[in-house]
Amino acid sequence: MNFSGFSNQGLLGKILRQPLKLIPSQAAMPILQGPLRGKRWIAGSHTHGCWLGSYEGEKQRVLQERVRPGDTVYDIGANAGFYSLLSSELVGPQGHVFAFEPLPRNITFLNEHLRLNHVINVKVIAAAVSDKDGETFFDEGPGSAMGHMDAAGGLKVRTVSIDQLIAGGEILPPSVMKIDVEGAEFMVLSGGKNTLMSHHPVIFLATHGAAVHAQCCELLASLGFRVEEICGERADLCDELIAYCP
């Protein structure tokens, strides 16, 4: 059965999802469809759409079109690791995935998903990506996918910049970058400007807020990237973007 058409917000979707509440949060469920079909996913680690295989279906599709065997993918804001697993599958044994995640709860699930699925081409970096190396405070937010850097946050986390990690030989240059960091997108891009100019990765970018959206689009355009929407609207109206150098 294809679950991709059942919106969380629609009445039918809500009715069909009622039985999902009975599934134990620690259950390792088989992913039911898509390129990760048959892989295992812990039910309570993130939305049920992950193991149903319907999670962000359009973004999954476009990612599959852009990631090639042997690529190096950055999953920035990896959460529990759905896109890390997907990227691992797409790049194959000759490729590499670097998963960046600062929240301890998410890191635990991310590492468990890698273990459950015998993944060896993903390296987890327990840090928030920003415009410089150091430390910052982090607000864990009301849900596991809503944590963000905040001076008033209760958790202190390590920060890293892409340019400095590459300059230090700690990570390989990217072919593809997926960025979803709850408002810190411009800092991520700013801390990787040299990398973007030198290696021209394809960028999947989720922006949070009109101001940071405009900043990111302007910066990418200034570096020679073409910015397009993923969600079917104009890039200036859509918060799910793909950027690439023509």
Secondary structure as GFF3:
##gff-version 3
##sequence-region A 1 246
A	DSSP	alpha_helix	11	17	.	.	.	ID=ss1
A	DSSP	three_ten_helix	18	22	.	.	.	ID=ss2
A	DSSP	beta_strand	28	30	.	.	.	ID=ss3
A	DSSP	beta_strand	40	42	.	.	.	ID=ss4
A	DSSP	three_ten_helix	43	45	.	.	.	ID=ss5
A	DSSP	alpha_helix	49	52	.	.	.	ID=ss6
A	DSSP	alpha_helix	57	66	.	.	.	ID=ss7
A	DSSP	beta_strand	72	76	.	.	.	ID=ss8
A	DSSP	alpha_helix	82	91	.	.	.	ID=ss9
A	DSSP	beta_strand	96	100	.	.	.	ID=ss10
A	DSSP	alpha_helix	104	116	.	.	.	ID=ss11
A	DSSP	beta_strand	122	125	.	.	.	ID=ss12
A	DSSP	beta_strand	128	129	.	.	.	ID=ss13
A	DSSP	beta_strand	134	139	.	.	.	ID=ss14
A	DSSP	beta_strand	148	149	.	.	.	ID=ss15
A	DSSP	beta_strand	155	160	.	.	.	ID=ss16
A	DSSP	alpha_helix	162	167	.	.	.	ID=ss17
A	DSSP	beta_strand	176	180	.	.	.	ID=ss18
A	DSSP	alpha_helix	185	190	.	.	.	ID=ss19
A	DSSP	alpha_helix	193	199	.	.	.	ID=ss20
A	DSSP	beta_strand	202	206	.	.	.	ID=ss21
A	DSSP	alpha_helix	210	222	.	.	.	ID=ss22
A	DSSP	beta_strand	226	229	.	.	.	ID=ss23
A	DSSP	beta_strand	240	244	.	.	.	ID=ss24
###
